């Protein structure tokens, strides 16, 4: 995840990846990823709140691919 965040930042994308301890204790979707800006566009804001870090990563990669921005291209 850190390599992906660095790759995105080099392209001007702001990325936040977080786990919320309070939500974890309450057994709610505690992981969150947010991306915005750069080649995604000023109006492009993506947020996913999911149960696992892997699920957030998968959602982020799918979003990036939809926007034509993939680290695997």
GROMACS elastic network, one bead per residue, 0.5 to 0.9 nm:
[ bonds ]
;  ai    aj funct       b0    kb
    1     4     6  0.51109   500
    1     5     6  0.61909   500
    1     6     6  0.86446   500
    1    17     6  0.87407   500
    1    57     6  0.73801   500
    2     5     6  0.50340   500
    2     6     6  0.61654   500
    2     7     6  0.85392   500
    3     6     6  0.51106   500
    3     7     6  0.60931   500
    3     8     6  0.86059   500
    4     8     6  0.61100   500
    4     9     6  0.85448   500
    4    71     6  0.74687   500
    5     8     6  0.51171   500
    5     9     6  0.61217   500
    5    10     6  0.86545   500
    5    13     6  0.85195   500
    5    14     6  0.83280   500
    5    15     6  0.62833   500
    5    16     6  0.83680   500
    5    17     6  0.87179   500
    6     9     6  0.50514   500
    6    10     6  0.62144   500
    6    11     6  0.87892   500
    6    15     6  0.89493   500
    7    10     6  0.52791   500
    7    11     6  0.67684   500
    7    13     6  0.87858   500
    7    71     6  0.74764   500
    8    11     6  0.51796   500
    8    12     6  0.65161   500
    8    13     6  0.51651   500
    8    14     6  0.72901   500
    8    15     6  0.74146   500
    8    35     6  0.89330   500
    8    38     6  0.85984   500
    8    71     6  0.84768   500
    9    14     6  0.60907   500
    9    15     6  0.73333   500
    9    38     6  0.84891   500
   10    13     6  0.74325   500
   11    38     6  0.62615   500
   11    39     6  0.70908   500
   12    36     6  0.88797   500
   12    37     6  0.66532   500
   12    39     6  0.71073   500
   13    35     6  0.65970   500
   13    36     6  0.57233   500
   13    37     6  0.50256   500
   13    39     6  0.71081   500
   13    40     6  0.73220   500
   14    34     6  0.79746   500
   14    35     6  0.55154   500
   14    36     6  0.54040   500
   14    37     6  0.62220   500
   14    38     6  0.75879   500
   15    33     6  0.72778   500
   15    34     6  0.56657   500
   15    36     6  0.68870   500
   16    32     6  0.77960   500
   16    33     6  0.55421   500
   16    34     6  0.50550   500
   16    35     6  0.65294   500
   17    31     6  0.76161   500
   17    32     6  0.57826   500
   17    34     6  0.66088   500
   17    35     6  0.88638   500
   17    53     6  0.87136   500
   17    56     6  0.85725   500
   18    30     6  0.81511   500
   18    31     6  0.57967   500
   18    32     6  0.52145   500
   18    33     6  0.64569   500
   18    34     6  0.88601   500
   18    53     6  0.87605   500
   19    23     6  0.83778   500
   19    24     6  0.79058   500
   19    30     6  0.54312   500
   19    32     6  0.62846   500
   19    33     6  0.89672   500
   19    53     6  0.82095   500
   20    23     6  0.54381   500
   20    24     6  0.62103   500
   20    25     6  0.88508   500
   20    29     6  0.85887   500
   20    30     6  0.50200   500
   20    31     6  0.64811   500
   20    32     6  0.80637   500
   21    25     6  0.62203   500
   21    26     6  0.86153   500
   21    30     6  0.69946   500
   22    25     6  0.52872   500
   22    26     6  0.63712   500
   22    27     6  0.87313   500
   22    28     6  0.87369   500
   22    30     6  0.78505   500
   23    27     6  0.61311   500
   23    28     6  0.50935   500
   23    29     6  0.65470   500
   23    31     6  0.86442   500
   24    28     6  0.58457   500
   24    29     6  0.70325   500
   24    30     6  0.50866   500
   24    31     6  0.83674   500
   24    51     6  0.85994   500
   25    28     6  0.76893   500
   25    30     6  0.87318   500
   26    29     6  0.89261   500
   26    30     6  0.88283   500
   27    30     6  0.76504   500
   27    51     6  0.84975   500
   28    50     6  0.83210   500
   28    51     6  0.69153   500
   29    32     6  0.80311   500
   29    49     6  0.58688   500
   29    52     6  0.74668   500
   30    49     6  0.68302   500
   30    50     6  0.63932   500
   30    51     6  0.57780   500
   30    52     6  0.73961   500
   30    53     6  0.88544   500
   31    48     6  0.81053   500
   31    49     6  0.56559   500
   31    50     6  0.53326   500
   31    51     6  0.59180   500
   31    52     6  0.58597   500
   31    53     6  0.58819   500
   31    55     6  0.86019   500
   31    56     6  0.69369   500
   32    47     6  0.70648   500
   32    48     6  0.55588   500
   32    50     6  0.63482   500
   32    51     6  0.86884   500
   32    52     6  0.87441   500
   32    53     6  0.78444   500
   32    56     6  0.65563   500
   33    46     6  0.79537   500
   33    47     6  0.56364   500
   33    48     6  0.54765   500
   33    49     6  0.68322   500
   33    50     6  0.87041   500
   33    53     6  0.87389   500
   33    56     6  0.61184   500
   33    57     6  0.78356   500
   33    59     6  0.88026   500
   33    60     6  0.73684   500
   34    45     6  0.72894   500
   34    46     6  0.55027   500
   34    48     6  0.67197   500
   34    49     6  0.89705   500
   34    60     6  0.83353   500
   35    40     6  0.85684   500
   35    44     6  0.81748   500
   35    45     6  0.60227   500
   35    46     6  0.53667   500
   35    47     6  0.67491   500
   35    60     6  0.81971   500
   36    39     6  0.87830   500
   36    40     6  0.64293   500
   36    41     6  0.73601   500
   36    42     6  0.71039   500
   36    43     6  0.79246   500
   36    44     6  0.57127   500
   36    46     6  0.64883   500
   36    47     6  0.89688   500
   37    40     6  0.53870   500
   37    41     6  0.51749   500
   37    42     6  0.50313   500
   37    43     6  0.75545   500
   37    44     6  0.65237   500
   37    45     6  0.74168   500
   38    41     6  0.57912   500
   38    42     6  0.72125   500
   39    42     6  0.83919   500
   39    67     6  0.87076   500
   39    69     6  0.78874   500
   40    43     6  0.79422   500
   40    44     6  0.55883   500
   40    45     6  0.80791   500
   40    64     6  0.82505   500
   40    67     6  0.67179   500
   40    68     6  0.87771   500
   40    69     6  0.79505   500
   41    44     6  0.51846   500
   41    45     6  0.84063   500
   42    45     6  0.78060   500
   46    60     6  0.81169   500
   46    63     6  0.77671   500
   47    60     6  0.84260   500
   48    55     6  0.89491   500
   48    56     6  0.63414   500
   48    59     6  0.70942   500
   48    60     6  0.77929   500
   49    52     6  0.88763   500
   49    56     6  0.71632   500
   50    53     6  0.75599   500
   50    54     6  0.89946   500
   50    55     6  0.63189   500
   50    56     6  0.60698   500
   51    54     6  0.86889   500
   51    55     6  0.69851   500
   51    56     6  0.80834   500
   52    55     6  0.52084   500
   52    56     6  0.65257   500
   52    57     6  0.87926   500
   53    56     6  0.51304   500
   53    57     6  0.62592   500
   53    58     6  0.87004   500
   54    57     6  0.50029   500
   54    58     6  0.61357   500
   54    59     6  0.85760   500
   55    58     6  0.50967   500
   55    59     6  0.61496   500
   55    60     6  0.85531   500
   56    59     6  0.51122   500
   56    60     6  0.60704   500
   56    61     6  0.85923   500
   57    60     6  0.50775   500
   57    61     6  0.61258   500
   57    62     6  0.85894   500
   58    61     6  0.52081   500
   58    62     6  0.62025   500
   58    63     6  0.86350   500
   59    62     6  0.51764   500
   59    63     6  0.61913   500
   59    64     6  0.86773   500
   60    63     6  0.50584   500
   60    64     6  0.61474   500
   60    65     6  0.85835   500
   61    64     6  0.51020   500
   61    65     6  0.61528   500
   61    66     6  0.86284   500
   61    69     6  0.88774   500
   61    70     6  0.72152   500
   61    71     6  0.86077   500
   62    65     6  0.51406   500
   62    66     6  0.62366   500
   62    67     6  0.87498   500
   62    70     6  0.88106   500
   63    66     6  0.50756   500
   63    67     6  0.63667   500
   63    68     6  0.87645   500
   63    69     6  0.86025   500
   64    67     6  0.50573   500
   64    68     6  0.62486   500
   64    70     6  0.57403   500
   64    71     6  0.86485   500
   65    69     6  0.54302   500
   65    70     6  0.52848   500
   65    71     6  0.88322   500
   66    69     6  0.75390   500
   66    70     6  0.87872   500
   67    70     6  0.83076   500
   69    72     6  0.88409   500
   69    73     6  0.79626   500
   70    73     6  0.55108   500
